[in-house]
Amino acid sequence: MRIPLALVLFIGSLSVQAACPDYLDHSMRQLHSKAEVNLCSAFEGKPMLVINTASHCGYTPQFKGLEAVYQKYKEQGLVVVGFASDDFKQEDDDEAKAADICFVNFGVTFTMLAPSHVRGENANPVFQELARQTRAPSWNFNKYLINAQGQVVEHFGSNTKPESESLQAAIEKVL
């Protein structure tokens, strides 16, 4: 018995859609832009490094190291996504200035999202799930490594530098 191609394509699209977890299936506005990105549509099936960021924090220089990690592993499929947040009162009130800090001062080319809550009952859906699977960020620049199936593999606190051997080894395991 031959299965019609349309049915095969339909079934294939269902399995692709099912591969992306609900918590990533949200459109979020990019930093200092009207453009939105749906994490499932844009990054489905790829490992992700998710970070809560702030433009005026002692850890803000980690943007440079995060960009280096992105450049080192992007050809192997790693996606880096920064979630700007003022939950710790260190994000610039002017989104244009925050964008300049990321894109101009530190040369960030990975996806940066507009400010949202990353902890508490108002946390965006991504960080609600990250907190459920591990723990909510206790400060800026927490790093969450997510495998291609959308499961959190490991959480790294603010003190873990992007260049650290432990973070890089964990990234290499999910690639």
FIMARVO-751065 format. One record per residue (C-alpha): residue in one letter; residue number from 1; x, z, y. Coordinates in steps of 0.25 Angstrom, whole numbers, m for minus. Example, Ala and Ser with C-alpha at 12.3 -4.5 7.8 and 13.67 -1.06 7.14 Angstrom:
A,1,49,31,m18 $
S,2,55,29,m4 $
//
This chain:
M,1,0,0,0 $
R,2,5,m4,14 $
I,3,4,6,25 $
P,4,1,m1,38 $
L,5,12,0,48 $
A,6,3,6,59 $
L,7,0,17,50 $
V,8,15,19,47 $
L,9,18,19,62 $
F,10,7,29,65 $
I,11,11,39,54 $
G,12,25,37,59 $
S,13,21,41,73 $
L,14,14,53,68 $
S,15,26,58,61 $
V,16,34,56,73 $
Q,17,24,63,82 $
A,18,24,75,72 $
A,19,39,76,73 $
C,20,38,81,87 $
P,21,34,96,88 $
D,22,22,99,98 $
Y,23,31,108,107 $
L,24,39,96,111 $
D,25,27,86,113 $
H,26,26,89,128 $
S,27,28,81,140 $
M,28,37,88,150 $
R,29,41,83,164 $
Q,30,56,80,166 $
L,31,64,88,176 $
H,32,61,82,190 $
S,33,53,71,185 $
K,34,39,66,183 $
A,35,43,61,169 $
E,36,39,68,157 $
V,37,45,69,143 $
N,38,38,72,130 $
L,39,48,79,122 $
C,40,42,73,109 $
S,41,42,59,114 $
A,42,55,59,120 $
F,43,63,68,110 $
E,44,56,68,97 $
G,45,64,69,85 $
K,46,77,73,93 $
P,47,84,87,93 $
M,48,82,93,107 $
L,49,90,104,115 $
V,50,80,110,124 $
I,51,85,119,136 $
N,52,77,127,146 $
T,53,85,125,159 $
A,54,86,129,174 $
S,55,93,123,185 $
H,56,98,136,192 $
C,57,103,144,180 $
G,58,117,149,176 $
Y,59,115,140,163 $
T,60,112,128,171 $
P,61,126,122,169 $
Q,62,122,121,155 $
F,63,115,108,159 $
K,64,129,101,158 $
G,65,131,106,144 $
L,66,117,102,140 $
E,67,119,88,145 $
A,68,132,87,137 $
V,69,125,91,125 $
Y,70,114,81,127 $
Q,71,125,70,130 $
K,72,132,74,117 $
Y,73,120,74,108 $
K,74,110,65,114 $
E,75,114,53,106 $
Q,76,112,61,93 $
G,77,98,64,98 $
L,78,98,77,105 $
V,79,89,79,116 $
V,80,91,89,127 $
V,81,79,94,135 $
G,82,80,104,147 $
F,83,68,112,151 $
A,84,69,116,166 $
S,85,63,129,168 $
D,86,62,140,179 $
D,87,58,151,169 $
F,88,71,158,172 $
K,89,70,155,187 $
Q,90,82,146,188 $
E,91,76,132,189 $
D,92,76,125,202 $
D,93,62,125,209 $
D,94,65,111,213 $
E,95,65,102,201 $
A,96,73,91,208 $
K,97,84,101,210 $
A,98,83,106,196 $
A,99,84,91,191 $
D,100,96,89,200 $
I,101,103,101,194 $
C,102,101,95,180 $
F,103,103,81,182 $
V,104,112,80,193 $
N,105,121,93,192 $
F,106,122,93,177 $
G,107,119,79,173 $
V,108,108,82,164 $
T,109,102,69,157 $
F,110,94,76,146 $
T,111,79,79,148 $
M,112,76,90,158 $
L,113,61,94,159 $
A,114,54,100,172 $
P,115,53,115,173 $
S,116,44,122,163 $
H,117,43,136,157 $
V,118,52,138,145 $
R,119,48,152,142 $
G,120,35,161,141 $
E,121,21,157,140 $
N,122,22,145,150 $
A,123,34,139,142 $
N,124,33,124,140 $
P,125,29,120,126 $
V,126,43,117,122 $
F,127,49,131,126 $
Q,128,37,138,120 $
E,129,41,132,106 $
L,130,55,134,108 $
A,131,52,149,111 $
R,132,43,149,98 $
Q,133,54,143,90 $
T,134,66,151,96 $
R,135,65,159,109 $
A,136,61,156,123 $
P,137,72,154,133 $
S,138,77,167,139 $
W,139,85,159,150 $
N,140,88,145,154 $
F,141,96,136,146 $
N,142,91,140,132 $
K,143,93,128,122 $
Y,144,84,125,111 $
L,145,89,115,100 $
I,146,77,108,94 $
N,147,79,99,82 $
A,148,73,85,80 $
Q,149,60,91,74 $
G,150,57,100,86 $
Q,151,62,114,80 $
V,152,71,123,88 $
V,153,84,124,80 $
E,154,91,133,89 $
H,155,90,141,103 $
F,156,102,143,112 $
G,157,101,152,123 $
S,158,106,150,138 $
N,159,120,155,135 $
T,160,122,144,124 $
K,161,130,132,131 $
P,162,126,118,128 $
E,163,141,116,124 $
S,164,140,128,114 $
E,165,144,125,99 $
S,166,132,132,94 $
L,167,122,123,102 $
Q,168,130,110,99 $
A,169,130,113,84 $
A,170,115,116,84 $
I,171,113,102,91 $
E,172,122,95,81 $
K,173,114,101,70 $
V,174,100,95,75 $
L,175,106,81,78 $
//
